[in-house]
Amino acid sequence: MGAIRITVALVACALLVGAAAAESIVYYDDVTFSGSYVAMGTLPIWDLTLGDLVLSYTLDMSGVTQSSPSATSYTEVGIRHVGAADFNPGPWDTYQGGAGGWLTSQFGDLATDPESQDLDDKHQLSASGARDETDYDCTDPDTIIGPSGTTLNFGIWFDRDGVDPYQEQMWGCVDGGTYNTGGVYDVVITYHAIDAGLGSMFVTINGMPTGFWLGAWYDGQPEFYPAGLSFKGDMTRMQVFEGYVAPAGSGGQVIVSDLTALGHLAHLPFEVELWSGWNLIGGPVCDSQLGCCLVDDGAEVKTWCEAADCGWVQRQTFWYRPYPFPGYRISDTELGDDDCFRPGRGYWVLAYRVCTLCMPQ
């Protein structure tokens, strides 16, 4: 994921008693996915316990190809907690997952049929791979009722071309919204922390919420509407991620553009650019544990320990203590005089590639 721009906006006047914390807007670079597999995550870190996070983007699936009606690529855009994978972050086939929540987008049979409603493109909230829409379980951001167990949905499958005159009169059918989409979708996902380890998410696709008929289908608003999905993970340390996989038989390209996040940053990290070789850096304004630091090489973000294990940086850093016994001391997550970057010290840090060190404070 490329460069980002962060805008901090006060959402309440600071003169008010108990004024709200500042919200931030982050604009992410556009990404064109192709090939067989691409996945990426990036800073900053979001804290959902401070307020909701709204993720919006435009998804252009019009350039995909398939060799058979069952061949599809999968695109995932969402949030996962720090250190989790950038594709299917949660435990596999597990209700509520365990590492975040995202929207999975795929396609069905793309053969054109402008006279009937088709199942062309599917957009489903996910907290774990290999789960389907029967997991939807939230009636509002704070209320989990348990999995609905039904697949009779509205706002999950969309049609790229036209429908017949009777279908276009049915409840919820919108020209350019649910049909005649052309494979292009405006997505808005709203994330909410129920507590520090459990959250909910609701999505609109082209302005359409998701819903489910709990008994038989009928021509009217579903009983379960709007419907959301709960997910687990560390709500205080979430990052935006994007992932794409195209199994054999599917190809072309998928474009994610205008990706924007609005919410509350977990912290504004103290960032230091590291060059390949030894770097002499200063400490942050408060203690910053090595184990909580992140390293960003521009394409991927790893924790300090992960970055050391894969050869981006040396795990140990060195600082000079002038008294009472002058000499260099070691900072390390496992061995050494301490496990923190501390204010008022200078540290020698060895990097094996150009990257950014991000210290929470």
HUUR-V517720 format. One record per residue. N is the residue number from 1. RES is the residue in one letter. PSI is psi in degrees with one decimal (999 if undefined). NEAR is the number of other C-alpha atoms within 8 Angstrom. D_FIRST is the distance of its C-alpha to the first C-alpha in Angstrom with 1 decimal. Layout:
<<N:RES:PSI:NEAR:D_FIRST> <N:RES:PSI:NEAR:D_FIRST>>
This chain:
<<1:M:136.7:11:0.0> <2:G:-153.6:7:3.8> <3:A:155.9:7:6.9> <4:I:160.4:8:8.6> <5:R:132.2:7:12.3> <6:I:130.2:8:14.6> <7:T:126.4:7:18.1> <8:V:125.8:8:20.8> <9:A:126.0:8:23.7> <10:L:129.8:9:26.9> <11:V:-1.2:8:28.0> <12:A:148.9:9:31.6> <13:C:133.0:7:34.0> <14:A:-15.7:6:34.2> <15:L:-17.4:5:37.9> <16:L:141.0:7:38.0> <17:V:131.0:5:39.0> <18:G:32.4:4:36.2> <19:A:146.5:9:33.7> <20:A:153.5:7:30.3> <21:A:160.9:9:27.4> <22:A:138.3:10:24.9> <23:E:153.6:12:22.1> <24:S:146.4:13:18.7> <25:I:128.4:12:16.6> <26:V:128.7:11:12.8> <27:Y:117.7:11:11.4> <28:Y:154.8:12:7.7> <29:D:150.2:11:6.9> <30:D:147.3:9:8.6> <31:V:134.0:8:7.6> <32:T:117.3:8:10.7> <33:F:135.4:10:11.4> <34:S:178.6:12:14.4> <35:G:-154.3:10:16.2> <36:S:-30.8:9:17.1> <37:Y:130.0:9:14.2> <38:V:136.3:10:10.3> <39:A:142.8:10:8.8> <40:M:147.8:11:5.9> <41:G:164.6:13:6.5> <42:T:161.5:12:6.4> <43:L:162.1:8:9.5> <44:P:-176.2:7:11.9> <45:I:135.5:11:14.4> <46:W:144.7:15:16.5> <47:D:103.7:14:20.2> <48:L:-17.7:15:21.7> <49:T:-14.1:12:25.2> <50:L:-12.3:7:25.2> <51:G:166.0:10:24.7> <52:D:154.1:12:23.0> <53:L:128.6:13:19.3> <54:V:120.8:11:18.8> <55:L:123.9:12:15.6> <56:S:146.6:12:16.0> <57:Y:166.3:12:14.5> <58:T:130.7:13:16.0> <59:L:117.7:12:15.9> <60:D:105.4:11:17.6> <61:M:10.6:10:19.1> <62:S:-18.2:8:21.9> <63:G:9.5:8:20.8> <64:V:157.8:10:21.1> <65:T:158.4:7:24.1> <66:Q:144.4:11:26.4> <67:S:-16.3:7:29.3> <68:S:161.7:7:31.1> <69:P:-21.9:9:31.1> <70:S:-5.7:6:29.6> <71:A:122.0:12:26.6> <72:T:147.1:12:23.3> <73:S:166.6:12:19.6> <74:Y:127.9:10:17.9> <75:T:130.8:13:14.7> <76:E:130.9:14:13.8> <77:V:128.9:11:12.1> <78:G:-149.7:12:13.4> <79:I:148.3:11:13.7> <80:R:153.4:16:14.8> <81:H:160.7:13:16.5> <82:V:131.6:9:15.4> <83:G:-12.4:6:15.9> <84:A:165.5:9:15.9> <85:A:160.9:8:14.3> <86:D:11.4:12:11.2> <87:F:130.4:10:13.7> <88:N:60.9:11:17.2> <89:P:-33.0:11:16.8> <90:G:166.9:14:20.4> <91:P:142.6:11:23.6> <92:W:134.9:9:24.6> <93:D:52.3:9:27.1> <94:T:121.8:11:27.7> <95:Y:130.4:8:28.7> <96:Q:-1.7:10:26.4> <97:G:-135.6:15:24.1> <98:G:1.7:11:23.4> <99:A:6.5:15:19.7> <100:G:-169.4:17:18.5> <101:G:150.2:14:18.6> <102:W:171.3:11:16.7> <103:L:126.1:12:17.7> <104:T:125.2:13:18.4> <105:S:130.7:11:19.0> <106:Q:-179.4:11:21.2> <107:F:157.2:11:24.1> <108:G:-138.2:12:27.8> <109:D:115.0:9:30.4> <110:L:7.2:8:29.3> <111:A:131.5:5:32.8> <112:T:141.1:5:33.8> <113:D:80.1:9:36.6> <114:P:-1.9:9:37.0> <115:E:6.6:7:40.1> <116:S:150.4:9:38.8> <117:Q:125.7:13:36.0> <118:D:159.9:9:33.5> <119:L:81.9:11:30.9> <120:D:-56.6:12:28.1> <121:D:135.4:13:24.9> <122:K:133.0:13:24.4> <123:H:110.1:12:22.2> <124:Q:129.3:10:22.9> <125:L:142.3:13:21.9> <126:S:146.9:12:21.4> <127:A:-2.6:18:21.7> <128:S:146.7:17:22.4> <129:G:155.9:11:22.3> <130:A:18.5:6:25.6> <131:R:153.3:11:26.7> <132:D:-170.4:7:27.9> <133:E:-8.4:10:28.7> <134:T:-10.4:10:31.9> <135:D:-14.9:12:29.9> <136:Y:131.5:13:29.5> <137:D:7.7:13:31.6> <138:C:127.7:15:31.1> <139:T:-23.9:12:33.5> <140:D:172.0:9:31.9> <141:P:-26.7:12:29.3> <142:D:3.0:8:31.8> <143:T:117.1:7:33.9> <144:I:123.1:9:33.3> <145:I:-3.0:8:36.1> <146:G:157.7:8:35.1> <147:P:135.4:8:33.8> <148:S:-30.9:10:35.4> <149:G:9.3:8:36.0> <150:T:150.8:10:36.1> <151:T:5.2:7:34.1> <152:L:86.8:9:36.0> <153:N:160.5:10:33.0> <154:F:138.3:11:32.2> <155:G:19.3:13:28.7> <156:I:-46.1:9:27.0> <157:W:139.8:11:28.2> <158:F:153.3:13:28.0> <159:D:130.0:16:30.0> <160:R:-25.1:12:28.7> <161:D:-153.8:12:32.2> <162:G:175.5:12:35.5> <163:V:172.3:12:37.8> <164:D:166.1:10:41.6> <165:P:-27.6:6:43.6> <166:Y:-40.6:6:44.3> <167:Q:-36.2:10:40.7> <168:E:-11.5:10:39.6> <169:Q:-6.0:7:42.1> <170:M:157.2:9:40.9> <171:W:133.2:7:39.4> <172:G:-11.2:8:35.8> <173:C:123.9:11:35.5> <174:V:123.6:8:33.8> <175:D:122.9:9:33.5> <176:G:-9.2:7:29.9> <177:G:-60.8:12:28.9> <178:T:-23.1:15:30.0> <179:Y:168.3:15:31.2> <180:N:38.9:11:30.8> <181:T:-24.5:14:27.1> <182:G:9.1:8:26.3> <183:G:14.8:10:23.3> <184:V:132.8:10:21.3> <185:Y:135.3:10:20.8> <186:D:121.5:11:20.1> <187:V:134.6:13:18.9> <188:V:118.6:11:19.6> <189:I:127.8:11:19.4> <190:T:120.9:11:21.4> <191:Y:141.9:12:21.2> <192:H:133.3:14:24.3> <193:A:119.3:14:25.4> <194:I:-42.9:11:28.9> <195:D:-170.9:8:29.0> <196:A:-17.0:11:26.9> <197:G:3.0:10:26.3> <198:L:134.6:13:26.7> <199:G:176.1:16:25.0> <200:S:158.3:15:25.3> <201:M:141.2:15:23.2> <202:F:145.5:14:24.4> <203:V:147.1:12:22.8> <204:T:138.5:12:24.1> <205:I:118.3:13:23.4> <206:N:36.4:9:24.7> <207:G:0.6:8:26.5> <208:M:120.7:9:28.1> <209:P:167.3:13:28.3> <210:T:146.3:15:28.8> <211:G:165.6:13:32.4> <212:F:137.3:14:34.8> <213:W:124.6:13:38.5> <214:L:-19.9:10:40.0> <215:G:-123.2:4:43.1> <216:A:155.1:6:43.8> <217:W:145.3:6:41.8> <218:Y:162.8:5:43.5> <219:D:84.2:6:42.9> <220:G:172.7:7:41.7> <221:Q:132.7:7:39.1> <222:P:156.4:10:38.2> <223:E:-38.1:8:39.6> <224:F:89.4:10:36.2> <225:Y:126.7:11:34.3> <226:P:158.2:10:31.8> <227:A:138.3:15:30.4> <228:G:-179.9:16:27.6> <229:L:136.4:14:26.3> <230:S:156.4:14:26.5> <231:F:154.3:15:24.1> <232:K:162.0:14:24.3> <233:G:176.9:14:22.1> <234:D:100.0:12:21.9> <235:M:-14.4:16:21.7> <236:T:-8.9:10:21.6> <237:R:70.6:11:18.3> <238:M:144.9:15:15.7> <239:Q:150.5:14:11.9> <240:V:139.6:11:9.9> <241:F:159.4:15:8.5> <242:E:138.8:13:8.3> <243:G:154.5:13:10.4> <244:Y:133.9:15:12.8> <245:V:136.8:11:16.0> <246:A:97.7:14:18.7> <247:P:169.2:9:22.0> <248:A:135.5:6:24.8> <249:G:-15.7:10:26.2> <250:S:150.3:13:23.2> <251:G:-148.0:13:20.9> <252:G:-143.7:9:19.9> <253:Q:154.8:11:16.6> <254:V:134.5:14:14.9> <255:I:126.6:12:13.1> <256:V:118.1:13:11.3> <257:S:161.6:10:12.0> <258:D:37.2:11:13.1> <259:L:120.7:13:11.1> <260:T:138.4:11:13.0> <261:A:134.5:12:14.1> <262:L:117.7:11:17.6> <263:G:-154.6:14:19.2> <264:H:122.4:15:20.3> <265:L:141.2:11:18.3> <266:A:-36.3:9:19.6> <267:H:158.3:8:20.1> <268:L:99.9:8:19.1> <269:P:148.7:8:18.3> <270:F:112.4:9:20.1> <271:E:137.6:8:17.5> <272:V:128.2:8:18.8> <273:E:126.8:8:17.3> <274:L:132.7:11:18.7> <275:W:161.1:11:19.9> <276:S:117.9:9:20.9> <277:G:-162.6:8:24.4> <278:W:136.2:9:26.3> <279:N:132.3:11:25.1> <280:L:115.7:8:27.5> <281:I:160.1:9:25.9> <282:G:160.6:9:27.5> <283:G:168.2:12:27.2> <284:P:-173.0:12:25.9> <285:V:-11.3:7:28.5> <286:C:167.1:8:29.1> <287:D:136.1:10:28.9> <288:S:108.4:13:25.5> <289:Q:137.8:10:25.8> <290:L:-40.5:12:24.0> <291:G:-17.2:9:23.3> <292:C:-4.1:10:21.3> <293:C:152.4:13:19.2> <294:L:153.2:11:15.6> <295:V:126.6:13:14.0> <296:D:119.7:14:10.5> <297:D:12.3:10:10.1> <298:G:-20.8:9:6.9> <299:A:-22.9:10:5.4> <300:E:149.2:10:7.5> <301:V:130.4:12:9.8> <302:K:155.1:11:13.5> <303:T:165.9:13:16.8> <304:W:-43.8:13:19.2> <305:C:-41.5:10:21.3> <306:E:-41.1:8:18.6> <307:A:-37.0:12:17.4> <308:A:-42.0:11:21.1> <309:D:-30.9:8:21.9> <310:C:7.6:6:19.4> <311:G:19.5:8:20.5> <312:W:-40.6:10:17.9> <313:V:163.3:11:20.6> <314:Q:134.6:11:24.2> <315:R:-42.6:10:25.0> <316:Q:138.5:9:28.0> <317:T:162.7:12:28.0> <318:F:137.8:11:31.3> <319:W:154.3:12:33.0> <320:Y:128.6:11:36.5> <321:R:114.5:10:39.2> <322:P:-23.3:7:42.2> <323:Y:160.1:5:44.7> <324:P:-14.6:5:46.8> <325:F:95.7:6:45.9> <326:P:144.7:8:43.8> <327:G:170.2:7:41.1> <328:Y:142.6:8:37.5> <329:R:159.8:10:36.2> <330:I:135.0:12:33.3> <331:S:131.9:15:30.6> <332:D:155.0:14:29.1> <333:T:-17.5:12:28.0> <334:E:-48.4:5:31.1> <335:L:151.4:9:33.6> <336:G:-177.4:10:34.4> <337:D:-28.8:8:36.0> <338:D:177.3:9:33.3> <339:D:31.2:13:29.7> <340:C:152.7:10:28.4> <341:F:129.4:13:27.3> <342:R:149.9:11:30.2> <343:P:150.2:10:31.0> <344:G:5.3:6:33.4> <345:R:156.4:10:32.4> <346:G:137.6:10:30.9> <347:Y:136.2:14:28.9> <348:W:121.4:11:28.4> <349:V:128.7:13:25.0> <350:L:118.3:11:24.4> <351:A:144.7:15:21.0> <352:Y:2.9:11:20.6> <353:R:162.9:11:17.4> <354:V:128.6:10:15.8> <355:C:176.2:12:13.8> <356:T:126.5:11:14.0> <357:L:124.8:12:16.6> <358:C:116.0:12:16.5> <359:M:121.1:14:20.0> <360:P:145.9:10:20.9> <361:Q:999:11:24.0>>
